[in-house]
Amino acid sequence: MLPEALSSIAAEAGVAVVETAGTDHWGLFGEQVACWLAQGEQAERADLARLAETEAALQAALDSSSRAVAARHAMVWQGRFATVLEQLSADERHPAAARLQRLVRDHAATDTPAASAPGVIAGENVRLQADRGSLVVGVANGDVHFTSPFHPGPAQG
């Protein structure tokens, strides 16, 4: 079992795969991910094929199931990253996790997400809360329930 910090890095990388699929950065990012999975060796064709399958599945899911498909693929990739980290020796694990985290952060620093890319992928309930006159905006594919609706004060109209 991985420590929470390493599991978090694996989860972050899984989401990055889903967010990048189908964008202009996909080719390079996918190759870098495959190389990381091979741990510095030549990228394995199986990993490149799995990445291509993820991209195809996400592009095909244009209806209300797209969030579920994205969540499923993010979890699959999280598991794949976690498995690689678990198989490494203790001395190799933290440097490999740092490389993966750097790969994801470098991707995030240069990538401008597509409008259709999910910002939050959740298989459970998500709570968005605004306070002090702020606004929370999101896209929901499913039931939405509101509590304590905003009532403007006298100064706000």
Secondary structure, 3 states (H helix, E strand, C coil): CCCHHHHHHHHHHHHHHHHHCCCCCHHHHHHHHHHHHCCCCCCCHHHHHHHHHHHHHHHHCCCCCHHHHHHHHHHHHHHHHHHHHHHCCHHHHHHHHHHHHHHHHHHHHHCCCCCCCCCCCCCCCCCCCCCCCCCCCCCCCCCCCCCCCCCCCHHHC
